[in-house]
Amino acid sequence: MIWRIEIQEKPGIFDPVGAEVYHDILDLGVPSVCAVRAVRVFLVEGDIDHTQAGRISRELLVDPVVQGYTLCDRPVKRPARRGV
């Protein structure tokens, strides 16, 4: 199974990447955008269950003080493998 793990800043925490992209959008002359939030996405593939995917998220990927995560176990298209 492939787990999609989305990491983003908690509400009320400054999102520097989102803020930078927001200002870049304004610089492009697109004033109608209200907000931009950055989300990091990890695809974790293996024979792991929801509990294990949550543990990976909490203990390895997230800074629990300022970030939260969302797990998605819906089918995810396997990315093309390039020379590894």
C-alpha positions in Angstrom: 0.0 0.0 0.0 1.1 3.6 -0.6 0.3 6.1 2.1 0.1 9.8 1.3 1.2 11.9 4.2 0.5 15.6 4.1 2.4 17.9 6.5 1.5 21.5 7.0 1.8 24.3 9.6 -0.8 24.3 12.3 -3.5 27.0 12.1 -2.1 30.3 13.5 1.5 29.3 12.8 3.4 31.4 10.2 3.8 29.5 6.9 6.9 31.1 5.3 6.8 29.1 2.1 3.1 29.8 1.6 3.7 33.5 2.4 6.5 33.7 -0.2 4.4 32.1 -2.9 1.5 34.4 -2.0 3.7 37.5 -2.5 5.1 36.1 -5.7 1.6 35.6 -7.0 0.8 39.2 -6.2 4.0 40.3 -7.9 2.7 38.5 -11.0 -0.3 40.8 -11.0 -2.9 38.3 -9.8 -4.6 40.1 -6.9 -7.6 37.8 -6.5 -5.7 35.1 -4.6 -6.7 35.3 -0.9 -4.2 32.9 0.7 -1.6 30.3 0.0 -0.7 27.4 2.3 2.3 25.1 1.7 1.9 21.4 2.2 4.7 18.8 2.0 3.6 15.5 0.7 5.4 12.2 1.3 4.4 8.9 -0.4 5.4 6.0 1.8 5.1 2.5 0.2 5.2 -0.7 2.1 3.3 -3.3 4.0 2.3 -1.0 6.8 -1.0 -0.3 8.5 -2.6 3.0 9.6 -1.0 2.8 13.1 2.5 2.4 11.6 1.9 5.2 9.0 0.8 7.5 11.9 3.9 6.6 13.9 6.2 7.4 10.9 4.4 10.7 10.5 4.5 11.7 14.2 8.0 10.5 15.0 9.9 11.3 11.7 8.1 13.8 9.6 6.3 16.3 11.8 7.5 18.9 14.2 4.5 18.5 16.6 4.9 22.0 18.1 4.1 23.8 14.8 2.9 21.1 12.3 0.1 18.7 11.8 -0.3 15.8 9.4 -3.0 14.0 7.4 -2.9 10.4 6.4 -4.5 9.2 3.2 -4.7 5.6 2.4 -6.6 5.9 -0.9 -5.0 4.3 -3.9 -2.1 6.5 -5.0 -0.7 6.1 -8.5 2.9 4.8 -8.2 5.3 7.5 -9.5 7.5 6.5 -12.4 10.9 5.2 -11.2 13.9 7.1 -12.5 17.5 6.0 -12.4 18.2 5.3 -8.7 
